[in-house]
Every structure is written in C-alpha cells, then in structure tokens.
Amino acid sequence: MKRPAMLGLFAQPPQLLNVVLALAPFVILIATYLIASDIRLADNPSDKLLPSLQQMGDALHRLAFEPDRRSGDYVFWADTLASLQRLAIGLALSTLVALIIGLNMGAFNGLYSLGNPILTFIAMIPPLALLPILFISLGIGELGKVALIFIGVFPIMTRDMALSVRSFPREQVVKAKTLGASDLAVVYKILLPQMMPRLITALRLSIGSAWLFLIASEAIAATEGLGYRIFLVRRYLSMDVIIPYVMWITLLGFMMDWALRLILKWRYKWYEQ
C-alpha cells in the first residue's frame, strides 16, 4: 500500500533555502534566550530564571561526570537509563498489542464490532486522571509507570492500525482469496507486511505522548528518572538543571523519531518517500 506523496501546492524552494528556513526558528529562539539571559544577569548576577550557558554547562558537568556523594552514581546517566527503560517497555508493549489486536480487528468485522467501542471508550479517558488509581492498585514501582504509558498509547495505536487495515485495497484481498488463500493467510502474509510501516509511523506519533506520561508518573512517585529530577530541583528554582534536562529529553525524543524514520527508509522504501 503506497503512501501518497507529500507535496506542497506551489514551487519547491532550493535545498539551501530549505535548510535556512528549518534552522531559522532555532537560531532566533537561542539568540532571544541568550540576550534575555545577559540582560537579567547583568541586572542581577544571582538571577536563576534564565541561567547562562556557562551555568547550565557547570550544572550538567556536575551531574553527568561527577559521582553523587551519597550513592556514587552519575546522576544524569542514572536518570536517563531509568527513564529510557520505562519508556522502552511501555512503548514495546503498546506496539505489540496494537499490532496483534489492531490487525485482527481491522480484518475481521466481528472483532471490530467487539473491540472498537471499548477501545474508543478507553481512548477518551485522560490517562493522567488514572494515575492515582494506577499507583494505588499497582503500587508506586515500575509497574504503575509502565502501565500509564501503555494505557495512554495503546488505544490510539490500535485504533489507527484497525482503521488502516480496513482502508486496505480490497482488490489484493479478493485476488488472494481467489487463488485459494485462507483468511489467516491473507491477514498474516498479505496485510501484516504492508501494515508494518503504518505501525512504525503510529509509534513515531506516540513518542511525544509516551514521554508526557512518563514524566508525569516520575514526577509523582520515583527515586530516579528525568522527570523525577526536574520536579525535585524545581523547589530550588534550579533552572540551570531543569533546562538542560528538558533539552536532553527533547533530543532523546528526536533521536528515537529519527531512528524509526531511518528504519522506514531502509526497510520500507516503497512507503517512505
């Protein structure tokens, strides 16, 4: 199933201009921050709202390259590892469930009638509203955090998969059935391979939401993690720690999306253009 080309309505700008246009908002944002930081620090060197690059670099160096006096851990990397483990488990479970349930729901009308209403109902529940229930019922350990990511992500991915299958060209299914293919053969030999890139795309679109649920759960009940550290130091107005952590989370999300996009280009060239 070939994805339609993503083209604008008018002439394509030169490649160099595209790069300039892409970088311009970032340059403006960074320049605005640096100017505002210089102005505030010149007026009050003890100001914590807009720390300088030097202050943020010192804080990051202390957390990433100096062992903690209490635990002996390198706090920045310990937080990163804890958060990525929770995120990876939650997204992996969500993707697996979305693939199995969504594929079969989309292919079999009876399963669609059975599963679509309850999935729609679950998808309408704000996942963060379930956070206290999850922590009370599952505890404040890893299970509750992973469960929040799973509940927040899997209904959307499953419904997306089911709808993608239901929009699959029926000509291919009819031809396969005419040649004697069974229903299961059609689902797992014809539909499954062509739905994989759509599943990867749905995963890419879910990364931001998964990070949101992870940070929220770590902020409430955790002893390590990127979200935990941000909310721990906020009481001290430590923007020199908060801003680098937020930028690191953004970079991790970007790299995850970039890796998935590379997989699409490498494995499914007929889909990614």
HELIX and SHEET records of a PDB file:
HELIX    1   1 GLN A   15  ASP A   43  1                                  29    
HELIX    2   2 LEU A   53  PHE A   65  1                                  13    
HELIX    3   3 VAL A   75  ALA A  107  1                                  33    
HELIX    4   4 ASN A  109  MET A  124  1                                  16    
HELIX    5   5 PRO A  127  LEU A  130  5                                   4    
HELIX    6   6 LEU A  131  LEU A  138  1                                   8    
HELIX    7   7 GLU A  142  ARG A  166  1                                  25    
HELIX    8   8 ARG A  170  THR A  178  1                                   9    
HELIX    9   9 ASP A  183  ALA A  185  1                                   3    
HELIX   10  10 VAL A  186  LEU A  191  3                                   6    
HELIX   11  11 LEU A  192  ILE A  220  1                                  29    
HELIX   12  12 LEU A  226  VAL A  233  1                                   8    
HELIX   13  13 ARG A  234  TYR A  236  5                                   3    
HELIX   14  14 MET A  239  ARG A  267  1                                  29    
END                                                                             
